[in-house]
Amino acid sequence: MRQVPGVPLDGSWERPGRNPLAGAIAGLVICGGVYSTFGGVVGGLVAALGAVRDPSWLASGRLVDFLVEYYRRFQVLILVVTTVGQFAVFFALAVALVRSWHSSRPFRYLSYRPPSAVELVLAGVGAVAVVPLAEVLDRWSYLVLPPLRELAAGEAALLAVHSPWQAVLVFGAIAVTPAVCEEALFRGWLLGTLRRRLALVPAIAVQAVLFALFHMSPLSIVALAFVGLYLGWLFERTGSIAASMTAHCLYNAAIIVVSNLQPRWLADESGGFSLTVILGSFFTVAVVLMLLELRARRRAAPGQAAPGRRQRLPAAAMQPTGFAARIERDALVGPTVVLAGDGVGGRTPAAAGALRSLEARIVPGFGCNLARFSVDGRAVIDFDPSLLLAHGFTGTPVLYPTPNRVRDCRFAWKGRVYPQRRAGRDIGEHGLAHLEAWEFEPPVADAEGSRFTAWLDCRAGSPMFEAFPFPHRIGLSFTLGTRGLRVEYAIENRGTEEIPFGFGLHPYFTKLDGGGGTFVSLPAAAVMEATPDLLPTGRLADVAGTGFDLRRPVAVGMLDLDHVFTGIEAGRHARVEYRAHGFAVDLEATPDFSHLVLYTPRGGRSFCLENQTCSTDAHNLFARGFTDASGLKTVAPGAVRRGSVTYAASASSAMPADPAASDAMSRALKRSRSTSAE
């Protein structure tokens, strides 16, 4: 997915089960239909009125004579209609549709960001150099279809400049207007959305073909496709629509200049560009492409992929006890941050039980989801990109500000009720943060580890503010070190009221060794009683002597749970063991994580062990007087509250499961189905 940091995907085409690419294609059809209808009606009226006033010009025998006279007589009106129509339809209507269908921040979605001055210059120089190459493609078209040459002569009359005011009109309508409007439609909207589903080359190729067909000009269809490739490539390499706008404007401006001046020193005997000019243009375009590619790679952090390109470090580049950080562009989910460490155990690869490598993958564009955490190449977190695209639950959703379920999609705080609604939709589980695109800084790495920071600002006008109207920033820091991955949250209160919140991480752990070979333990002394719809009542039950006592490892396959646990023993942590693979993952949480949720669906390929700073439905439990059981946390105005969970990987020796505990669990589950939140 093409994701610009800080772009909320909260439009109607971004809802689960809908394909945003279909929305972009529909928008292209709508804009094209409206513009063609508008231009056709106005153009027909103009021609009819002109014929009534002076029918003699319709008597032109040849098509080229008719076109020349038509464009000469009605040049001003045609250019004005073109300008008004493009700004009204390709720009204003397109932006409105993007706002409604994709994002409440349409200009960010369309990648309106300033590139560097050097990139603008290179883009412009390359665009001017493209003109002779496009002209060569046009001339080849004339050989296939000779009548196109007459059409070219007729359309040249539209570009004629005979006075200063006419120059302003022609350059404004033919150079500036398409650069602003068509780039918003084709590169910003269409290509940006294509990149959410397609790899770089297919996406650029598809938009280039559609760009050429959209102009409905058989004269230049091949040349327009070629220009579309160049503009699409610029957009991807610079990450900004401003670069492709600049190139589009200068390309059209160069055509106007050449059409009016017709400099002989550029032409050969046939009237086209000379071979010297063509070869020089080819060389210039190649140099521009190379320089922009080098700038894109240099702009990326060390080890990071340039925009639009997937990059993996070769194994030889990772030295023992070495860390790396990079960004990869995934064709489906967009920018993916990769934190990697090799030789993190500090032992030689031959050492028995050594953990040689760790890797974490984070997708900031979809809720800052920890999509993968791998130990020695084995993914311990299950991830399904198709679920993430549909805003389903996979990887590690961030649960904030209401972990897990909320009774009736609303909560109470200090006498006020806060409906949990976002973009017109009730939100009843897992909070709001996992639905947002997070802003982030490039990841970094050094000898101590690799790090990545992302944040989400909740302020008036932001999607999350509707349901949680407390001005603040939530930040996440991911640090991959020799022991594992540390995930730290920070809540900064920027308002004047106390903020009530809960925070949780919802990893979907894989059953690498199957249900019988993957073990789990959690040091909880109590389990929360819950209603049939998985909402805690506030009452706690002691786990001692019951099947809910998981303080010793139990095979996940023996369990059928969806429960909230609390009463975490000081100094102890939840643990997942993959005994056949010889390692375990400890969930080392700071004391503010007072609750754990264990969800073990039978037959599934994954299960969930979730650290939470509060219980499910914590706000409503707190309002009902269950202040301790709820575990609800607050942040005072101007204060910052932090906490962390470390997924610490270590070698693990085989330990037999406790049969008594497993049998007790089975009996307990048959007797009771008290539940908790997934």
C-alpha positions in Angstrom: 0.0 0.0 0.0 1.2 3.5 -0.7 1.0 5.0 2.8 2.0 8.5 3.7 2.7 8.9 7.4 -0.2 10.5 9.2 -2.9 9.6 6.6 -6.1 8.3 8.3 -7.9 5.7 6.1 -11.4 6.5 7.3 -13.4 6.9 4.1 -16.3 4.8 3.0 -14.1 2.7 0.6 -11.7 1.9 3.4 -14.2 -0.1 5.4 -13.8 -3.9 5.8 -14.8 -5.8 2.8 -14.4 -2.9 0.3 -11.5 -2.5 -2.1 -10.1 1.0 -2.2 -8.7 0.4 -5.7 -12.2 -0.1 -6.9 -13.0 3.3 -5.5 -10.1 4.9 -7.3 -11.2 3.3 -10.6 -14.8 4.4 -10.0 -13.5 8.0 -9.3 -11.5 8.0 -12.6 -14.6 6.9 -14.5 -16.8 9.5 -12.8 -14.4 12.3 -13.3 -13.8 11.3 -16.9 -17.5 11.1 -17.6 -18.3 14.4 -16.1 -15.4 16.2 -17.8 -16.2 14.7 -21.2 -19.9 15.5 -20.9 -19.1 19.1 -19.8 -16.6 19.6 -22.6 -18.7 17.9 -25.2 -21.8 20.0 -24.4 -19.9 23.3 -24.3 -17.9 22.5 -27.4 -21.0 21.5 -29.3 -22.8 24.7 -28.3 -19.8 26.8 -29.3 -19.6 25.1 -32.7 -23.3 25.5 -33.3 -23.3 29.1 -32.4 -20.3 29.7 -34.6 -22.0 28.0 -37.5 -25.1 30.1 -37.1 -23.1 33.3 -37.2 -20.8 32.3 -40.0 -21.4 28.9 -41.7 -18.7 29.4 -44.2 -15.9 27.9 -42.1 -17.8 24.6 -42.0 -17.2 24.3 -45.8 -13.5 23.3 -45.3 -12.9 20.3 -47.6 -10.1 18.6 -45.6 -10.2 17.6 -41.9 -7.0 19.5 -41.2 -8.4 22.7 -42.6 -11.6 22.2 -40.5 -9.6 21.6 -37.3 -7.2 24.6 -37.9 -10.2 26.9 -38.4 -12.1 25.5 -35.4 -9.1 25.9 -33.1 -8.3 29.4 -34.5 -11.8 30.7 -34.2 -12.6 29.3 -30.7 -9.1 29.0 -29.2 -9.9 31.4 -26.2 -13.2 29.7 -25.4 -11.7 26.2 -25.7 -8.8 27.1 -23.4 -11.1 28.7 -20.8 -13.5 25.7 -20.8 -10.5 23.4 -20.5 -9.1 25.3 -17.5 -12.5 25.6 -15.7 -13.4 22.0 -16.4 -10.2 20.5 -15.2 -10.0 22.5 -12.0 -13.7 21.8 -11.3 -13.6 18.1 -12.1 -10.1 16.7 -12.0 -9.1 18.7 -9.0 -12.1 19.8 -6.9 -14.3 16.8 -7.5 -11.4 14.4 -7.2 -10.3 15.9 -3.9 -13.9 15.8 -2.6 -14.2 12.1 -3.6 -10.9 11.2 -2.0 -12.0 12.9 1.2 -15.3 11.0 1.3 -14.0 7.7 0.0 -10.5 7.3 1.4 -9.2 9.8 3.9 -10.3 12.9 5.9 -6.9 14.3 4.9 -7.1 14.1 1.1 -4.0 16.2 0.3 -1.9 13.9 2.4 -3.4 10.9 0.7 -2.5 12.5 -2.6 1.1 13.0 -1.5 1.1 16.8 -1.5 4.6 17.3 0.1 7.4 19.5 -1.0 10.4 17.7 -2.6 13.9 19.1 -2.5 14.9 21.9 -5.0 17.4 19.5 -6.6 14.6 16.9 -7.2 12.4 19.6 -8.8 15.3 20.7 -11.1 16.1 17.1 -12.1 12.4 16.3 -12.7 12.0 19.4 -14.9 15.2 18.8 -16.9 14.2 15.2 -17.5 10.7 16.3 -18.6 12.1 18.7 -21.3 14.4 16.0 -22.5 11.4 13.6 -22.8 9.8 15.8 -25.5 12.1 14.7 -28.4 11.7 11.1 -27.4 7.9 11.4 -27.3 8.0 13.1 -30.7 9.8 10.1 -32.1 7.0 7.8 -30.8 4.5 10.2 -32.5 6.3 9.9 -35.8 6.2 6.2 -35.6 2.5 6.5 -35.1 2.2 8.5 -38.3 3.9 5.7 -40.2 1.2 3.3 -39.0 -1.7 5.7 -39.4 -0.8 8.5 -41.9 -4.0 10.6 -41.2 -2.6 11.3 -37.7 -0.2 13.7 -39.2 -3.1 15.9 -40.3 -4.6 15.7 -36.8 -1.3 16.9 -35.4 -1.3 19.9 -37.7 -4.8 20.8 -36.7 -4.1 20.5 -32.9 -1.0 22.7 -33.3 -3.4 25.6 -34.1 -4.7 25.4 -30.5 -1.2 26.1 -29.2 -0.6 29.1 -31.4 0.7 32.2 -29.5 0.5 35.7 -31.2 0.4 38.1 -28.2 1.5 38.2 -24.5 -2.0 37.7 -23.2 -2.5 34.8 -25.5 0.8 33.3 -24.2 -0.5 33.6 -20.6 -3.8 31.9 -21.6 -2.1 29.0 -23.6 0.6 28.3 -21.0 -2.0 28.5 -18.2 -4.5 26.2 -19.8 -2.1 23.7 -21.6 0.9 23.6 -19.2 -0.2 24.7 -15.7 -3.8 23.4 -15.5 -3.1 19.7 -16.5 0.0 19.7 -14.3 -2.1 20.5 -11.2 -5.3 18.7 -12.1 -4.2 15.6 -14.0 -1.4 14.8 -11.6 -3.9 14.9 -8.7 -6.1 12.4 -10.5 -3.6 10.1 -12.0 -0.5 10.1 -9.9 -1.9 11.2 -6.5 -5.1 9.2 -6.5 -4.9 6.4 -9.1 -1.2 5.5 -8.8 -1.2 6.1 -5.0 -4.1 3.6 -4.7 -2.7 1.1 -7.2 0.4 0.9 -5.1 -1.7 -0.4 -2.2 -2.4 -3.6 -4.2 0.3 -3.8 -6.9 4.0 -3.9 -7.0 5.9 -0.9 -8.4 6.3 -1.8 -12.0 2.8 -3.1 -12.7 1.3 -0.1 -10.9 3.2 2.5 -12.9 2.4 0.6 -16.1 -1.3 0.4 -15.4 -1.6 4.1 -14.6 0.5 5.1 -17.7 -1.9 3.2 -20.0 -5.0 4.6 -18.4 -3.4 8.1 -18.6 -2.9 7.7 -22.3 -6.4 6.2 -23.0 -8.0 8.9 -20.8 -6.9 11.7 -23.2 -8.8 10.0 -26.1 -6.2 11.2 -28.5 -5.1 8.6 -31.1 -2.5 11.1 -32.2 -0.4 10.8 -29.1 -1.5 7.6 -27.3 1.9 5.9 -27.4 3.8 9.1 -26.5 1.3 9.8 -23.7 1.8 6.3 -22.2 5.6 7.0 -22.3 5.2 10.3 -20.6 2.9 8.6 -18.0 5.6 6.1 -17.2 8.1 8.9 -16.6 5.7 10.9 -14.4 4.7 7.8 -12.5 8.3 6.9 -11.9 9.0 10.5 -10.6 6.1 10.3 -8.2 7.4 7.0 -6.8 11.1 8.0 -6.5 10.5 11.4 -4.9 7.4 10.4 -2.9 5.8 13.8 -3.8 3.2 14.8 -6.3 5.0 18.2 -6.6 7.8 16.6 -8.7 5.5 15.0 -11.2 3.5 18.3 -11.4 6.7 20.2 -12.2 7.7 17.8 -14.9 4.2 17.7 -16.4 4.1 21.5 -16.6 7.5 21.8 -18.2 6.9 19.0 -20.6 3.7 20.7 -21.9 5.4 24.1 -21.9 8.3 22.8 -24.0 5.8 21.5 -26.5 4.2 24.9 -26.7 7.5 26.6 -27.2 8.7 24.2 -29.9 5.4 24.3 -31.7 5.5 28.1 -31.9 9.2 28.8 -32.5 10.0 25.7 -34.5 13.8 26.2 -34.1 15.7 24.9 -37.1 18.8 23.9 -35.1 16.7 21.2 -33.4 15.2 19.7 -36.5 16.3 17.5 -39.3 15.3 17.7 -43.0 11.9 16.0 -42.3 11.0 18.6 -39.7 11.3 16.4 -36.7 14.0 16.5 -34.1 17.5 15.7 -35.3 19.3 12.5 -34.4 21.8 14.5 -32.3 18.9 16.0 -30.3 17.3 12.6 -29.8 20.5 11.0 -28.6 21.2 13.9 -26.3 17.7 13.7 -24.9 18.0 10.0 -24.3 21.3 10.5 -22.5 19.9 13.3 -20.4 16.8 11.3 -19.4 19.1 8.4 -18.4 21.3 10.7 -16.3 18.3 12.2 -14.6 16.8 8.8 -13.8 20.1 7.6 -12.4 20.6 10.8 -10.2 17.1 10.6 -8.8 17.6 6.9 -8.0 20.8 7.6 -6.2 19.2 10.4 -4.3 16.3 8.2 -3.3 18.7 5.5 -2.0 20.9 8.1 -0.3 17.9 9.7 1.4 16.9 6.3 2.9 18.5 5.4 6.2 21.4 3.0 6.2 20.1 -0.4 5.1 16.7 1.1 4.3 15.0 0.6 1.0 14.6 3.5 -1.4 10.9 4.6 -2.0 9.0 2.1 -4.0 11.6 -0.7 -3.8 11.9 -3.8 -1.6 15.4 -4.4 -0.3 16.9 -7.1 1.8 20.3 -7.1 3.2 22.5 -10.0 2.1 23.5 -12.4 4.8 27.1 -11.4 4.4 26.2 -7.8 5.3 25.0 -8.8 8.8 28.0 -9.2 11.0 27.9 -11.1 14.2 26.2 -9.1 17.0 25.1 -6.7 14.3 21.8 -4.8 14.0 20.1 -3.3 11.0 17.1 -1.1 10.4 15.3 -0.4 7.1 12.0 0.3 5.5 10.6 -2.0 2.8 7.7 -1.1 0.5 5.3 -4.0 0.7 3.0 -4.3 -2.3 0.0 -4.9 -0.1 0.4 -3.1 3.2 2.8 -0.4 2.2 5.9 0.8 4.2 7.1 -1.9 6.5 9.7 -1.2 9.1 12.2 -4.0 9.6 14.4 -4.2 12.7 16.9 -7.1 12.5 19.7 -8.5 14.6 22.2 -11.2 13.7 24.4 -13.0 16.2 22.4 -11.5 19.0 23.1 -14.4 21.3 26.8 -13.6 21.2 27.6 -17.2 20.4 28.9 -19.0 17.3 26.3 -20.5 15.1 27.4 -24.0 16.0 26.7 -23.5 19.7 24.0 -25.7 20.9 20.8 -23.8 21.8 22.1 -20.5 20.6 19.7 -17.9 19.3 21.4 -16.4 16.3 18.9 -13.9 14.9 15.9 -11.8 15.7 13.7 -9.8 13.4 10.6 -7.5 13.9 8.4 -6.1 11.2 6.1 -3.2 11.9 3.4 -1.7 9.6 2.8 1.9 10.7 0.1 2.5 8.0 -2.2 0.0 9.7 -2.3 0.8 13.3 1.5 0.5 13.9 1.0 -3.3 13.9 3.8 -5.5 14.9 3.2 -7.9 12.1 6.1 -10.2 12.6 8.5 -11.2 15.3 10.9 -13.9 14.3 13.4 -16.0 16.3 16.1 -17.7 14.2 13.9 -17.3 11.1 10.8 -18.7 12.8 7.8 -16.4 12.9 6.3 -16.5 16.4 3.6 -14.0 15.5 1.0 -15.0 12.9 0.3 -12.4 10.2 -2.3 -12.4 7.4 -2.0 -9.3 5.1 -5.5 -9.8 3.7 -7.0 -9.5 7.2 -5.0 -6.3 7.9 -6.2 -4.8 4.6 -9.7 -5.4 5.7 -9.0 -3.9 9.2 -9.3 -7.4 10.6 -7.2 -8.7 13.5 -3.8 -10.3 12.8 -0.2 -9.6 13.8 -0.2 -7.5 16.9 -3.0 -4.9 17.0 -2.5 -2.0 19.4 -5.4 -1.9 21.8 -6.1 1.7 22.8 -7.8 3.6 24.5 -10.3 0.8 25.3 -8.6 -2.6 25.2 -10.9 -5.4 24.0 -14.6 -5.0 24.3 -16.7 -2.0 25.4 -20.2 -2.5 26.6 -22.8 -1.1 24.1 -20.0 0.7 22.2 -19.8 3.4 24.8 -18.2 4.2 28.1 -18.8 6.6 31.0 -16.3 8.9 32.6 -17.0 11.5 35.3 -20.7 11.7 34.5 -20.3 11.9 30.7 -21.0 9.2 28.2 -18.6 8.8 25.3 -20.0 6.8 22.3 -17.3 4.9 20.5 -17.9 5.9 16.9 -15.5 6.5 14.1 -16.4 7.6 10.6 -20.0 6.8 11.3 -19.3 3.3 12.5 -19.7 1.9 16.1 -16.5 0.5 17.5 -17.2 -2.2 20.1 -13.8 -3.9 20.4 -10.1 -3.4 20.4 -10.2 0.4 20.6 -9.4 3.0 18.0 -5.6 3.2 17.5 -5.4 0.0 15.4 -7.5 1.7 12.7 -5.2 4.7 12.2 -2.2 5.3 10.1 0.6 6.4 12.4 3.3 9.0 11.7 6.9 7.8 12.2 10.6 8.6 12.0 13.0 6.5 9.9 14.4 3.6 12.0 18.0 3.6 13.1 20.5 1.0 14.2 23.8 0.9 16.0 26.0 -1.6 17.9 23.5 -1.8 20.7 20.3 -2.4 18.8 17.8 -1.1 16.2 15.0 1.3 17.1 11.8 2.7 15.6 9.5 5.4 16.8 5.9 6.2 15.7 3.1 8.3 17.1 -0.5 9.2 16.8 -1.9 12.7 17.6 -5.4 12.8 18.9 -6.7 16.4 18.3 -9.8 18.2 17.1 -10.5 17.1 13.6 -8.6 13.8 13.8 -10.7 10.6 13.4 -10.0 9.3 16.9 -11.0 12.5 18.5 -14.7 11.9 17.7 -14.8 9.0 20.1 -12.0 10.0 22.5 -12.0 13.8 22.7 -8.9 14.3 24.8 -6.0 16.2 23.2 -2.9 14.0 23.5 -0.3 12.1 21.7 0.3 8.3 22.0 3.8 7.2 21.0 5.3 3.7 20.5 9.0 2.9 20.6 10.2 -0.5 19.3 13.8 -1.5 20.4 15.3 -4.7 19.1 18.3 -5.7 21.4 20.2 -8.8 22.2 17.4 -10.2 24.4 14.4 -9.5 22.2 12.0 -6.7 21.3 10.9 -4.0 23.7 7.7 -2.1 22.9 7.2 1.0 25.0 4.1 3.2 25.0 4.0 6.9 26.1 0.8 8.9 26.6 1.4 12.7 26.6 -1.6 14.7 27.9 -1.8 17.9 25.9 -5.2 19.0 27.2 -6.7 20.4 30.4 -8.5 17.3 31.6 -7.4 14.0 33.0 -7.3 11.2 30.4 -8.7 7.8 31.3 -7.1 5.1 29.1 -6.2 1.5 28.7 -3.4 0.2 26.6 -2.7 -3.4 25.4 -0.8 -5.4 22.9 -2.7 -8.3 21.1 -0.1 -10.6 19.6 -1.4 -13.6 17.6 1.3 -16.2 18.6 1.8 -19.0 16.2 1.6 -22.7 17.2 4.9 -23.6 15.8 4.9 -27.0 17.5 1.2 -27.5 17.1 -1.3 -27.3 19.9 0.4 -30.2 21.8 3.9 -28.9 21.5 3.4 -25.2 22.2 3.1 -24.3 26.0 1.9 -21.3 27.8 2.1 -20.1 31.4 1.0 -16.9 33.1 1.6 -15.9 36.8 -1.9 -14.8 37.5 -3.7 -15.4 40.8 -7.2 -14.5 39.7 -9.5 -14.8 36.7 -12.3 -12.3 36.1 -15.9 -13.5 36.0 -17.7 -12.4 32.8 -21.1 -12.4 31.2 -22.0 -14.6 28.2 -21.1 -11.7 25.9 -17.5 -11.7 27.3 -17.8 -8.6 29.4 -16.3 -8.8 33.0 -18.7 -8.3 35.9 -16.0 -6.9 38.1 -15.9 -9.9 40.4 -12.7 -12.0 40.7 -12.2 -15.7 41.3 -9.1 -17.3 42.8 -7.4 -19.7 40.3 -5.8 -21.9 43.0 -7.0 -25.5 42.7 -8.8 -24.8 39.4 -8.1 -25.4 35.8 -7.4 -21.7 35.4 -4.2 -22.0 37.4 -1.7 -21.6 34.6 1.3 -20.8 36.8 2.9 -24.0 35.4 3.2 -24.5 31.7 0.2 -26.1 30.0 0.0 -27.2 26.3 -2.1 -24.7 24.3 -4.0 -27.5 22.7 -5.4 -28.5 26.0 -7.0 -25.1 26.5 -10.2 -23.5 25.2 -10.1 -20.1 26.9 -11.1 -16.5 26.3 -10.5 -15.0 29.7 -9.1 -12.0 31.5 -6.5 -12.8 34.3 -5.2 -10.4 36.9 -3.3 -10.6 40.2 0.0 -10.8 38.4 2.8 -12.1 40.7 5.6 -9.5 41.2 8.7 -10.4 39.4 7.1 -13.1 37.2 6.0 -12.9 33.6 3.8 -14.8 31.1 5.7 -17.2 28.9 5.3 -19.0 25.5 7.5 -22.1 25.0 8.3 -23.8 21.7 10.0 -26.8 23.0 10.5 -28.7 19.8 12.4 -25.7 18.5 14.3 -25.1 21.7 13.3 -21.6 22.6 10.8 -19.6 24.5 9.4 -16.0 24.6 8.9 -14.3 27.9 6.4 -11.4 28.0 8.2 -9.1 30.4 5.9 -6.3 31.3 6.2 -3.3 33.5 4.0 -3.2 36.6 1.3 -1.0 35.0 0.3 -4.0 32.9 -2.0 -5.4 35.5 -4.1 -7.7 33.4 -3.5 -10.6 30.9 -5.9 -11.9 28.3 -5.5 -15.5 27.1 -7.5 -16.5 24.0 -6.9 -20.1 22.8 -9.4 -21.0 20.0 -9.4 -24.7 19.3 -8.2 -25.7 15.9 -6.8 -22.3 15.1 -3.2 -21.8 13.9 -2.6 -19.1 16.5 -3.6 -18.0 20.0 -3.4 -14.7 21.9 -1.6 -13.8 25.1 -2.3 -10.1 25.6 -0.7 -7.7 28.1 -3.1 -5.0 29.1 -2.9 -2.1 31.6 -6.5 -2.7 32.5 -9.4 -5.1 32.2 -11.8 -5.4 29.3 -14.5 -2.7 29.5 -12.4 -1.0 32.1 -14.0 2.5 31.8 -17.4 1.2 32.5 -16.2 -1.1 35.4 -14.5 1.9 36.9 -17.7 4.0 36.6 -19.6 1.2 38.4 -17.2 1.3 41.4 -14.8 -1.6 40.5 -11.8 0.7 40.5 -9.2 -1.9 41.5 -10.5 -4.7 39.3 -10.8 -2.4 36.3 -7.2 -1.3 36.4 -8.1 1.9 34.5 -5.1 4.2 34.2 -5.1 8.0 33.9 -2.8 10.8 32.8 -2.9 14.2 34.4 -2.8 17.4 32.2 0.7 18.1 31.0 2.0 14.7 32.2 3.4 11.7 30.4 2.8 8.1 31.3 4.9 5.2 30.1 5.0 1.4 30.2 6.5 -1.4 28.2 6.4 -5.0 27.2 9.5 -6.9 26.2 9.2 -10.0 24.1 12.4 -11.7 25.4 13.6 -14.8 23.5 15.8 -17.4 25.1 16.9 -21.0 24.6 14.5 -23.4 26.4 15.1 -26.9 27.6 12.4 -29.5 27.2 10.1 -29.7 30.3 7.2 -32.1 30.5 3.8 -30.6 30.9 2.0 -31.0 34.2 -0.6 -33.7 33.5 -2.5 -32.8 36.7 -2.8 -29.2 35.6 -4.0 -30.2 32.2 -6.6 -32.6 33.5 -7.8 -30.0 36.0 -8.1 -27.5 33.2 -10.2 -29.9 31.1 -12.5 -30.6 34.0 -12.8 -27.0 34.9 -13.7 -26.0 31.3 -16.5 -28.6 31.3 -17.9 -27.2 34.5 -17.7 -23.5 33.6 -17.7 -21.3 30.6 -17.2 -18.0 32.3 -15.6 -15.8 29.6 -13.4 -12.9 28.9 -12.5 -10.8 25.9 -10.5 -11.9 22.9 
